[in-house]
Amino acid sequence: MFKTLFGLGGPKVDLSQKIKEGAQIIDVRTPDEFRSGHPKGAVNIPLDRLQSQLGKLSKEKPVITCCRSGARSGMAADALKSAGFEVYNGGPWQNVQALLS
């Protein structure tokens, strides 16, 4: 369960390559958390608002979710998969930021 929750299970995907291919980065933390730092180019859609904001995302591009620890981004990834998106849990936002460097 923890592997799935924190994005540690399943096949490994090169998130750097997905970013190069134009993946959308969605930070699902609160606006205050987002303001304290986030991956360059990320869009802030808090987890509790995700369902109502799906129209802002393109199903034509992969989505990478991130948050503080990987828990909320895992829940967001599950919700987006259920809605038909190609989505990857990037885990902590700092990990996603490191992929952009």
C-alpha positions as CSV (number, residue, x, y, z in Angstrom):
1,M,0.0,0.0,0.0
2,F,2.7,2.5,0.9
3,K,4.5,1.8,-2.4
4,T,1.4,2.8,-4.3
5,L,0.6,5.7,-2.0
6,F,4.1,7.3,-2.4
7,G,4.6,6.5,-6.0
8,L,7.2,3.8,-5.4
9,G,5.4,0.9,-7.1
10,G,4.9,0.0,-10.7
11,P,7.0,0.3,-13.7
12,K,9.6,3.1,-13.8
13,V,9.0,5.9,-16.2
14,D,11.6,8.5,-17.2
15,L,9.8,11.6,-15.9
16,S,12.5,13.8,-17.4
17,Q,11.6,12.5,-20.8
18,K,7.9,13.1,-20.1
19,I,8.7,16.7,-19.2
20,K,10.7,17.1,-22.4
21,E,7.7,15.8,-24.3
22,G,5.5,18.6,-22.8
23,A,4.0,16.9,-19.7
24,Q,1.8,19.1,-17.6
25,I,3.1,19.5,-14.0
26,I,0.4,19.8,-11.4
27,D,1.2,20.7,-7.8
28,V,-1.7,19.6,-5.7
29,R,-0.6,21.4,-2.5
30,T,-2.5,24.4,-1.0
31,P,-1.9,27.8,-2.5
32,D,0.2,28.9,0.5
33,E,2.4,25.8,0.2
34,F,2.7,26.5,-3.6
35,R,3.8,30.1,-2.9
36,S,6.6,28.9,-0.7
37,G,8.2,27.1,-3.7
38,H,7.2,24.9,-6.6
39,P,8.6,23.3,-9.8
40,K,9.1,25.8,-12.5
41,G,6.1,25.9,-14.8
42,A,3.9,23.9,-12.4
43,V,0.2,24.8,-12.2
44,N,-1.3,24.8,-8.7
45,I,-4.6,22.8,-8.4
46,P,-5.1,21.8,-4.8
47,L,-6.2,18.3,-4.3
48,D,-9.6,19.3,-2.9
49,R,-10.3,21.3,-6.1
50,L,-9.0,18.8,-8.6
51,Q,-12.3,17.3,-9.7
52,S,-13.8,20.7,-10.5
53,Q,-10.6,21.8,-12.4
54,L,-10.2,18.9,-14.8
55,G,-11.2,21.1,-17.7
56,K,-8.0,23.1,-17.2
57,L,-5.9,20.0,-18.2
58,S,-5.3,18.5,-21.6
59,K,-5.8,14.8,-22.1
60,E,-3.4,15.2,-25.1
61,K,-0.4,15.6,-22.8
62,P,0.8,13.5,-19.9
63,V,0.4,14.9,-16.4
64,I,2.9,14.7,-13.6
65,T,1.5,15.4,-10.1
66,C,3.6,16.5,-7.1
67,C,3.0,17.7,-3.5
68,R,5.0,17.8,-0.3
69,S,5.6,14.1,0.4
70,G,4.0,12.2,-2.5
71,A,0.8,11.2,-0.7
72,R,-1.5,13.9,-2.1
73,S,0.1,13.6,-5.5
74,G,-0.6,9.8,-5.4
75,M,-4.3,10.4,-4.7
76,A,-4.4,13.0,-7.4
77,A,-2.7,10.6,-9.9
78,D,-5.3,8.0,-9.1
79,A,-8.2,10.4,-9.6
80,L,-6.7,11.6,-12.9
81,K,-6.2,8.1,-14.1
82,S,-9.8,7.3,-13.4
83,A,-10.7,10.4,-15.5
84,G,-8.8,9.1,-18.5
85,F,-5.5,11.0,-18.2
86,E,-2.0,9.6,-18.7
87,V,-0.6,10.5,-15.3
88,Y,2.5,9.9,-13.2
89,N,3.1,10.6,-9.5
90,G,6.2,12.7,-9.3
91,G,6.2,12.6,-5.5
92,P,7.7,15.5,-3.6
93,W,7.8,18.8,-5.6
94,Q,11.6,19.1,-5.0
95,N,12.1,15.8,-6.9
96,V,10.2,17.2,-9.9
97,Q,12.1,20.5,-9.7
98,A,15.4,18.5,-9.8
99,L,14.2,16.9,-13.1
100,L,13.9,20.4,-14.6
101,S,17.5,21.4,-13.9
